[in-house]
Amino acid sequence: MASVEEIRRALEVVIDPELHRSIVELDMVRAIEPGEDGTVGVTVTLTTAGCPIRGHFQSAVREAVMALPGVRAVNVSFDVMDEAQKAALRQALGRSELPQGALAAVQNIVCIGSGKGGVGKSTLTVNLAAALAADGKRVGVLDADVWGYSIPRMLGLGAERPAISAERKIIPLRAGEIRVISIGFFVEEDAAVVWRGPMLHKALKQFLEDVEWGALDFLLIDLPPGTGDVSMTLAQLLPQATFVITTTPQPAAQRVARRSAEMAHKVSLEIAGVIENMAGFVTPSGERYAIFGEGGGQALADELDVPLLARVPLTMALREQSDAGVPLVVADPDDPAAQAIRQAARGLVALAPPPAVIEREPVGFVLPMV
């Protein structure tokens, strides 16, 4: 059976995604209790009861400790820092304030990405959001494609600027039941955003930490094409996020999308699945033409050993509704593309982890499970 010190060393790989340091270095591992039957109890102290990384810790601590020899089960419990402990941590970090947990009530964060532009990521993002909302899920959309922002137009949102709450938080705009934030709300309409990496990092950090997202079942993030600064920044800020790769069927697109998968692996983002977009053109009369070839999405999913969530055909209505600002799954749920996107949304729900369950009575304050 692993010793307390061995367990503590194993926990050094668990990083606080807001403070960007190990929970061991931050002295957030409050107790380690190895049992003779191979069960290990770990108590983690959080900065706030509404900490957005509770679910991340629940799984990351279990994964790190379960890798040790002789460990059969891991029970993770939580307590919350008192004011003296918070003051000590602020002093150690050289910060006047600790993160307040803007994503505290967000259950699942899903990044929609690809290796190249023009594969329909934004169209899929808004329609997945609408499909999840139609299924009763609480949904937010973050348009992280800072240079090619198109989410506001696709959701029918005009030039309105988001309001600021009394707590100095940005209040997302709403498209129906979908909460939305985009750089498009803060610049002149159709203005070009000419920013370098540091500016992008600052904007994305603000969209995550200073937006009043509230309670969400899913926050969908529309990534820019490629594997550059934005994707790396989000991976750093959101280690608990999952990644959905969008590709079109032809081998050339599949190979480029494979690079996004490599990026996700390098920054330790879990790949939830693949969506093949433009999987044939379906005419209004129901005829189908494989104008981009066949099978690229399934081949990529097989190579990555992840599910193919859906094969979404290209239809005239899908393009028309994107331009009209009304998601196709709302305007015409029986359209073949809408049906495929709803299948992908059901796949995301099925893949989402269940709410964390504490397996024993925790020491100290018990966090409410939401």
N, C-alpha and C positions, 0 to 999 in steps of 0.2 A: 504494500500500500504506500502511495506517495506521502511524503512528509509535508508538514505545513510550509516549510521553506521551498520545497519543490513546487507545490501548488502556487505559492506566491510568485515564483519565477515564471510559471506557465501563464499567469494572469498579466504579465507585462505586455502581452500582445493585444490586450483589450484596450482600445483607445477611446477616450472621450471625444466624440466628433465635434463638440463645440469648443473644448479647450485644447484639443489636438495633442494630448499627452496621455500616457498610460495611466490607468486607474491606480496602479501601484505607486507610480511616481507622485500622483495627486493625493495619495493617502486616503483613497476612497474604498479600499478593501478593509472593512471594519472587523470582520471575523472570518476565520477559516477553521472548520471543524471536520476533520477526517474521522470517519467511523470504521469500526472493525469489519463491518459487512460490505465495505467498498463504497459506501455512500458518503459524499462530501457535501457539507453545508458551507455556503459562501454568503456573507452579508455585505452588500455594497451600499455605501452611503452616498446619497444623491444631493445635489445642491438645492433642489426644490421638489416639492411633492408632484408637480406637474412636469417633471423632467422629460424632454422629448426622446431621450435615449434609453429610457427604461427597457423598452422592448429589445433594443440593440444589446444592452447588457445581459438581458435574460438569456438570449441565444449565444452571444459571444463568450460569456463566462462559462456556460455549459460546454460549448465546443472546445474551449481551451483546456478545461480541466478533464473532460472525458478522454482527451488524447493521452493522458498519463496512464502508465501501467497500473493495474489493480483497481481502477476507478470504475464502479458499476453504475452509479447514478449521481447526479448533481442537483442539489436543491438550492435555488437562488432566492434570497430574500433581500429586502431593502429597508433602510431607514433614511432619515433626512438630517442634514447637518443643522446644528443649532447655530445661533448667531455668532458665537465665539469661534466655532469651526469655520464658518463662512469668512469671518474677518481674517483668520489665519491663512486661508486659501487665497483670498484677495491679495494679501500682503506677499505671499510666496510667488504669485503670478504677476505682481506689479500692476494689478488692475483695480479700478475703483468700483467696478460692478461685475457681477457674475451673470452669465446668460440666464434669461428669464424663461426660456422654453417656448418660443413662438410656435414650434412644431409639436408641442406637448401632446396635443390631442389628435395628431395625424397617425393613423394606424399603418398605412402602407404608402411608400413613396416609389413610384415607378418612372424610370427614365426611358423615353422613347427615342432611340437613336439609330444611326446608320453610318456607313462609311462614306457616303456621298450624298449630294443634293439631288432633288428631283424625284425621290422615290415615294413621296406622299406622307412623310412623317407627321406634318402638321394636320393634314386631313384626317389621318388615322387618330391623332391625339384628340381632336375635338369630337370626333364621332365616338371614340371609346369613352370619353367623358360623358357624352350625352347618353350612351347606352348604359353606363354604370348608374347615372342619375335616374334614368327611367326604371332601373331595377331597384330603386329605393336607396342607393348608396349616396353618401355625402361626398362630393367630389370638388377638387380644386384643380386648376390648370396653371402652371407656371411656364410662360413662354421664354425659354432660355436661349432661343435662337436670336441673339441680340442683333446680329447684322441683317437677318432675313425674317424679321418678325412678321407673322401673318395671322396669328391666333385672333387678335381683335376683329379683323375683317371677317374671318370665318365664323365667328360667333355673333356677328351683327352688332358689335360694340363700336360706338362712334368716338368722338373726340373728348368725351367726358374724362375728367381727371379723378383719380381715387381720392377719397377724403382721408383725413387724419383723425384718429381717435383721441380722446382725452389723455390716453396713456402714450401718445406720440407714436402710435402704430399706424401703418398704412392699411386701410380697409379695402380689400379686393372689390373690384366691380363684379356684378353678377350677370350672367347670361342664363336666364331661367334660374335653375337651382345650382348652377356651376359657378364657383368663385374663380376669378381670373385676375392674374397679374402679368403684365407685359411691359417691356421698355417702350412699346408703342403708345402707352398711356402718358408718357413723360416727355415725349419729343413732338415736334410738329408733324402733322400727318404726312406719312411717306418720306420723312426726312431720313437721310443716310446716317447711320451710327458709325463714326470713324473712331474707334477706341482700340487701344493696345491692351495687353494682358492685365496689368494692374487695375485698370479701370473696370474691366469685365469682372475681375475677381471681387472688387468692392461692390459693384451693382448686384451681382448674384448673392453675395453674402447678405446684403441688405434685404433682398427679396425673400430670403429664407428666415432671417432673424427679426426683421422689423415689419413684417406683414402679419396682420391679425388673421391668420388662416382659420383659427377656431377648430372645432371638432370635425375631422374629415375621416372618411373610410379610405379614400384614395387621393393622393396628390400626384397628378400626372405632369411630368416635366418634358417639354418638347425641346430636345437638344438640337444644336446646330449640326450640320454635317461634318464628318471628319472626326479626328481624335485629338483636337487641340486644347487650348487653354480652358474653354468652358467645361468640357467633359471632365478634364482633370480636376478643375476647381470643385465641381459638384461631387466628384468621387471623394475628394478630401473632406468636404463639408458634410456629406451624407453617406457614411459607410454602411448604413442600414438599408440603403436603397437597392432596388433590383433593376435590371436592365432588360428591355425588350428591343430586339434588333429587327429593323425593317429592311426588307430587300425586295427587289423585283426578280422575276423568274430566271432571267438570262444569266449564264455563267459569269460574265464580266461583272455584273452587279453583285453577285454572290461572293466573288473573291474580294471585292472592295468591302463588303459588309463584314467579311471575316476579320478585317483589320480592326473594326469596332469591337469584335469579340476579344481580340488580343488585348486591346486597350482595357476592356473591362476586367480581364484576368489580371493584368499587370497592376491595376489599382484595387483589386480584390472586391469588385462589384459582382454580385451574383447575377447570372443571366437567367431570366425567368422563361424566356421562349423566343420564338421567331414568328414574325408575321410576314407572309408573302403578299405584297401589294401588286396591283396591276396583273393579277393572275388571269390573263385573258381579257378580251373586250367582249362584253355582253350587249348585244343590240337591243333596242326597245322591243323587238319581236321575239327575243329570247335566244337568238343565234349567238354562238360563242366562237371567238377567233383568238388563238394563242399568239398574239402579235409580238409578245416578248419571250416566247419560248415556254418551256414547261419544267417544273421540278426543282428550280433553284432553291426555293425556300425549304423544301423537304430535305434536300441534300445538305444545306447548311445546318438545319436542325439536327439531322443525323450525325453530322461531323462534330457538333458541339454537345451532343447527347442531351438535348433539351427538347421540349415539345414544340411542334408547329401549331401555333395557336389558331391560325386561320389562313385561308387563301382568299384574298379579297379581290374580286374582279373589278375591272374598270367599267363604269357605266356612265352614260351621259348625265344621269341625275346626280351622281356623286360629284361631278365637276360643277354642275349648275348650282347645287345647293351650297357648295363651298363658296362660290362667288356671291350667292344670295345671302349668306350669313346665317343660314339655318341648317344645322347638321342633318345629314340624310336620314339617320336613324330616327329622327323626330319627324321629318317631313314625309318620308315614305319608308316605313319600317319593313315593308314587304319587298323592297328592291333587293336584288341578289347581293349587292355590295353591303347594304345595311344588315342583311341576315348574317353575312360572314363576319362583320365587325361585332355584332351582338354575340356571336360565338366566341370571338376573341375576348370580349369583356367577361363572359362567363368563365373562360379559362383563367383570366386574372383573378377572379373571385375564388376559383377553386384552388389556385396556387398560393393564395394569401395565407400566411400562417395564422393559426387560431390565436385568440387572445392568450397572453401568457398566464399560466396558472402557477401560483406559488404552492409548492408541494408540502410545506410544513409551516408551522407558526413562525413568522419572522421575529427577529429581535428588534425591538423599538417600534417606531411608527409604521403602520401598515398602509401602503399606498392603495387608494381606491382603484379598482380595475375598471377601465372604460371600454 
